[in-house]
Amino acid sequence: MKSCRQCYSNDCAKLCHRPLCARHPDGRPRGPRHKPSSFLVYLAITAAHADGRASFSHAELAERTGQSRRTVQNAVENLKRRGLIEVSRQGPTEAATYVPLTPWRRQRD
């Protein structure tokens, strides 16, 4: 029997064929949202942005974080989807420029 991907309970697995798990009525999506690979990429981007340079290719980010290029690509997409980074490119062959966002901090007036 498969268990629920969020709470790892066998009782919940019977109901998880629907978009939302019955055990999680607050509307959180099933599956892991916090991925260690995304966290490492976010830390690398934040550290580089503090130095004034946050322009990397996926290969450079992979080298800095010790992950594969494909894992970095997935992590960047995950971070963009969650609103934690902004990505811009000057051209199709240029390295991307990353800006780390901090949505949990309040904006001062």
KEKE-3310 file (N, C-alpha, C; in steps of 0.2 Angstrom, whole numbers, plus 5000, padded with zeros to 4 digits):
npx = (5004:5003:5009:5004:5011:5013:5010:5014:5006:4997:4983:4979:4983:4973:4964:4971:4971:4964:4965:4969:4974:4964:4968:4974:4966:4968:4972:4985:4997:4999:5014:5032:5037:5048:5063:5079:5089:5084:5086:5100:5103:5097:5104:5117:5114:5110:5121:5130:5124:5125:5138:5137:5137:5127:5125:5124:5128:5118:5127:5138:5131:5129:5141:5145:5136:5138:5129:5120:5118:5105:5098:5100:5093:5080:5078:5080:5068:5059:5061:5058:5044:5039:5041:5053:5064:5070:5072:5082:5087:5099:5100:5097:5108:5116:5121:5110:5103:5101:5090:5088:5073:5064:5051:5045:5049:5044:5039:5046:5039)
npy = (4994:5011:5026:5042:5056:5067:5067:5054:5044:5029:5028:5040:5038:5032:5041:5051:5051:5062:5079:5086:5082:5073:5074:5086:5099:5113:5116:5114:5109:5092:5082:5085:5101:5109:5108:5102:5104:5115:5124:5125:5131:5143:5148:5150:5159:5170:5173:5176:5187:5196:5199:5207:5202:5192:5183:5169:5154:5139:5129:5135:5137:5124:5119:5127:5123:5109:5100:5092:5098:5097:5096:5108:5116:5112:5116:5130:5133:5129:5138:5150:5148:5148:5161:5166:5170:5181:5180:5185:5188:5194:5190:5176:5168:5172:5172:5170:5182:5183:5188:5187:5186:5191:5187:5186:5196:5212:5227:5243:5259)
npz = (5000:4996:5004:5009:5001:5008:5022:5025:5029:5029:5030:5025:5012:5004:5000:4993:4979:4974:4970:4982:4998:5010:5023:5024:5024:5023:5010:5005:4993:4988:4991:4992:4995:4999:4994:4996:4986:4979:4990:4992:4979:4980:4991:4986:4976:4983:4991:4981:4976:4986:4985:4974:4961:4952:4941:4932:4923:4921:4922:4930:4942:4945:4947:4958:4968:4969:4962:4949:4932:4927:4939:4945:4935:4938:4951:4950:4942:4951:4962:4955:4952:4965:4969:4974:4968:4955:4937:4924:4907:4895:4882:4872:4872:4883:4900:4914:4924:4941:4954:4971:4980:4995:5001:5013:5021:5028:5019:5021:5023)
capx = (5000:5007:5007:5003:5017:5015:5010:5017:5001:4993:4976:4978:4984:4967:4961:4976:4970:4961:4970:4971:4974:4959:4971:4976:4961:4970:4973:4992:4997:5003:5021:5037:5038:5054:5068:5086:5093:5082:5088:5107:5104:5095:5109:5122:5112:5110:5128:5133:5120:5128:5144:5136:5136:5122:5124:5127:5125:5117:5134:5141:5127:5130:5148:5145:5132:5139:5124:5120:5115:5098:5095:5100:5088:5074:5078:5078:5061:5055:5062:5054:5037:5037:5042:5059:5070:5068:5077:5081:5092:5100:5099:5096:5115:5119:5120:5105:5105:5096:5089:5084:5068:5063:5043:5043:5051:5039:5042:5046:5036)
capy = (5000:5017:5030:5049:5059:5073:5065:5047:5040:5024:5030:5045:5036:5030:5047:5055:5051:5068:5085:5088:5077:5075:5076:5093:5103:5120:5117:5113:5104:5086:5081:5089:5108:5112:5104:5104:5106:5122:5128:5126:5135:5149:5151:5152:5165:5175:5174:5180:5194:5200:5202:5212:5198:5186:5181:5163:5149:5133:5125:5138:5136:5117:5118:5130:5119:5102:5096:5091:5104:5096:5097:5116:5119:5110:5120:5137:5133:5128:5144:5155:5146:5150:5168:5167:5173:5183:5178:5189:5187:5199:5187:5169:5164:5175:5169:5173:5186:5181:5192:5184:5189:5190:5189:5186:5203:5218:5232:5249:5264)
capz = (5000:4995:5009:5007:5000:5013:5029:5025:5032:5025:5030:5020:5005:5001:4998:4990:4972:4973:4970:4988:5003:5014:5029:5024:5022:5022:5003:5003:4988:4990:4989:4995:4992:5001:4991:4998:4980:4979:4995:4990:4974:4983:4995:4981:4972:4988:4993:4975:4975:4991:4982:4968:4955:4953:4934:4931:4919:4925:4924:4935:4948:4947:4950:4965:4973:4968:4959:4942:4929:4927:4946:4946:4931:4941:4957:4947:4940:4958:4965:4951:4953:4972:4970:4978:4964:4948:4932:4918:4902:4890:4876:4872:4874:4889:4907:4917:4930:4947:4960:4976:4983:5002:5002:5020:5025:5027:5015:5025:5019)
cpx = (5004:5004:5007:5010:5019:5015:5013:5012:4998:4986:4974:4979:4978:4963:4965:4975:4967:4967:4973:4970:4968:4962:4973:4971:4962:4972:4981:4992:5001:5010:5026:5038:5045:5060:5075:5090:5091:5085:5096:5107:5102:5100:5115:5120:5112:5117:5131:5130:5123:5135:5144:5136:5132:5120:5128:5124:5122:5123:5138:5138:5128:5136:5148:5142:5134:5134:5124:5117:5107:5094:5095:5094:5081:5073:5077:5071:5057:5055:5058:5047:5035:5038:5048:5065:5066:5074:5076:5088:5092:5098:5099:5103:5118:5117:5114:5107:5099:5096:5085:5079:5067:5055:5041:5045:5046:5043:5041:5043:5041)
cpy = (5006:5022:5037:5052:5065:5071:5058:5043:5035:5025:5035:5043:5034:5036:5052:5055:5058:5073:5087:5083:5078:5076:5083:5098:5111:5121:5117:5108:5098:5086:5086:5096:5111:5107:5106:5106:5114:5127:5130:5131:5142:5152:5153:5158:5171:5177:5178:5187:5199:5203:5206:5208:5192:5184:5175:5159:5143:5129:5128:5137:5129:5116:5121:5126:5112:5098:5096:5097:5103:5098:5105:5119:5118:5115:5128:5138:5133:5135:5150:5154:5148:5157:5170:5170:5176:5182:5182:5187:5192:5197:5180:5165:5167:5172:5173:5177:5185:5186:5188:5188:5187:5191:5189:5192:5208:5223:5238:5254:5270)
cpz = (5000:5001:5006:5007:5005:5020:5030:5029:5028:5025:5025:5013:5001:4998:4994:4982:4970:4973:4977:4993:5008:5021:5030:5021:5021:5014:5001:4998:4991:4988:4992:4992:4994:4999:4993:4992:4979:4984:4994:4984:4976:4987:4991:4978:4977:4990:4987:4974:4980:4989:4976:4962:4956:4945:4933:4926:4923:4927:4929:4942:4950:4950:4957:4970:4973:4966:4952:4939:4928:4934:4947:4941:4935:4947:4955:4946:4947:4961:4962:4952:4960:4973:4974:4974:4957:4943:4926:4913:4897:4883:4877:4874:4880:4895:4910:4923:4935:4952:4965:4979:4991:5003:5009:5024:5023:5023:5020:5020:5018)
residu = (MET:LYS:SER:CYS:ARG:GLN:CYS:TYR:SER:ASN:ASP:CYS:ALA:LYS:LEU:CYS:HIS:ARG:PRO:LEU:CYS:ALA:ARG:HIS:PRO:ASP:GLY:ARG:PRO:ARG:GLY:PRO:ARG:HIS:LYS:PRO:SER:SER:PHE:LEU:VAL:TYR:LEU:ALA:ILE:THR:ALA:ALA:HIS:ALA:ASP:GLY:ARG:ALA:SER:PHE:SER:HIS:ALA:GLU:LEU:ALA:GLU:ARG:THR:GLY:GLN:SER:ARG:ARG:THR:VAL:GLN:ASN:ALA:VAL:GLU:ASN:LEU:LYS:ARG:ARG:GLY:LEU:ILE:GLU:VAL:SER:ARG:GLN:GLY:PRO:THR:GLU:ALA:ALA:THR:TYR:VAL:PRO:LEU:THR:PRO:TRP:ARG:ARG:GLN:ARG:ASP)
# end
